[in-house]
Amino acid sequence: MHDGTLPVIDEGIPIPDTMRDGKYGKNRKYPVRDLEIGQSFFVPKEQMPSTGTNGVRIACSGQALRHGFEITTRKSGDGIRVWRTA
């Protein structure tokens, strides 16, 4: 419930870098944009987000879309493999 008070105004707080391509663009979780056509990488189950293979697919698809290429993914053993296809 709103008590009528306004948020405090701050000054001098730096704006973080964009979240594109992983956390703040520097520590990407998956190397999608580094792939050449035909190359792939494997993400073991232990390194997947709580959303599992679906989370990996969504994150990788977003990177591929932003960089103008296509990927495909397949479950493989205890993880998921991501290939660049175009």
C-alpha positions as CSV (number, residue, x, y, z in Angstrom):
1,M,0.0,0.0,0.0
2,H,1.3,3.4,-0.9
3,D,1.8,5.7,2.1
4,G,2.1,8.9,0.0
5,T,5.9,9.4,0.4
6,L,8.0,9.8,-2.7
7,P,11.3,7.9,-3.4
8,V,14.5,9.7,-2.3
9,I,16.2,11.5,-5.2
10,D,19.9,10.5,-5.6
11,E,22.7,12.2,-7.4
12,G,26.0,10.9,-8.8
13,I,24.9,7.2,-9.1
14,P,26.6,5.9,-12.3
15,I,24.4,4.1,-14.9
16,P,25.6,0.4,-15.3
17,D,26.5,-0.8,-18.8
18,T,23.8,-2.5,-20.8
19,M,22.8,-6.1,-19.9
20,R,23.0,-7.2,-23.5
21,D,25.2,-10.3,-24.2
22,G,25.4,-11.3,-20.6
23,K,25.9,-9.5,-17.4
24,Y,26.8,-5.9,-18.3
25,G,28.3,-7.0,-21.7
26,K,31.6,-8.1,-20.2
27,N,31.0,-11.5,-18.5
28,R,28.8,-13.2,-21.0
29,K,27.6,-16.5,-19.6
30,Y,27.7,-18.3,-23.0
31,P,30.2,-17.6,-25.9
32,V,27.5,-17.5,-28.6
33,R,28.9,-14.4,-30.5
34,D,32.3,-16.0,-30.7
35,L,31.1,-19.0,-32.6
36,E,31.9,-19.5,-36.3
37,I,29.4,-21.5,-38.5
38,G,29.6,-25.2,-37.6
39,Q,31.2,-24.6,-34.2
40,S,29.5,-25.5,-30.9
41,F,29.9,-25.4,-27.2
42,F,28.5,-27.6,-24.4
43,V,26.8,-26.4,-21.2
44,P,26.8,-29.1,-18.5
45,K,23.7,-29.4,-16.3
46,E,25.6,-28.1,-13.2
47,Q,26.3,-24.8,-15.0
48,M,22.7,-24.2,-16.2
49,P,20.4,-21.6,-14.7
50,S,17.4,-22.7,-12.6
51,T,15.3,-22.7,-15.8
52,G,17.5,-25.5,-17.2
53,T,17.9,-26.2,-20.9
54,N,15.1,-23.7,-21.7
55,G,17.1,-20.9,-20.0
56,V,20.2,-21.7,-22.0
57,R,18.2,-21.8,-25.2
58,I,16.5,-18.4,-24.5
59,A,19.8,-16.7,-23.5
60,C,21.7,-18.1,-26.6
61,S,18.9,-17.3,-29.0
62,G,18.8,-13.7,-27.8
63,Q,22.5,-13.3,-28.4
64,A,22.3,-14.9,-31.8
65,L,19.4,-12.7,-32.9
66,R,21.2,-9.5,-31.8
67,H,24.3,-10.5,-33.8
68,G,22.4,-11.6,-36.9
69,F,23.0,-15.3,-37.0
70,E,21.2,-18.6,-36.3
71,I,21.8,-21.3,-33.7
72,T,20.4,-24.6,-32.9
73,T,20.5,-26.6,-29.6
74,R,20.2,-30.2,-28.6
75,K,20.1,-32.0,-25.3
76,S,23.3,-34.0,-25.0
77,G,24.1,-36.3,-22.2
78,D,23.9,-34.3,-18.9
79,G,23.6,-30.9,-20.6
80,I,22.9,-29.0,-23.8
81,R,25.0,-28.3,-26.9
82,V,24.7,-25.1,-28.9
83,W,25.7,-24.9,-32.6
84,R,26.0,-21.8,-34.8
85,T,24.2,-22.8,-38.1
86,A,24.2,-19.5,-40.1
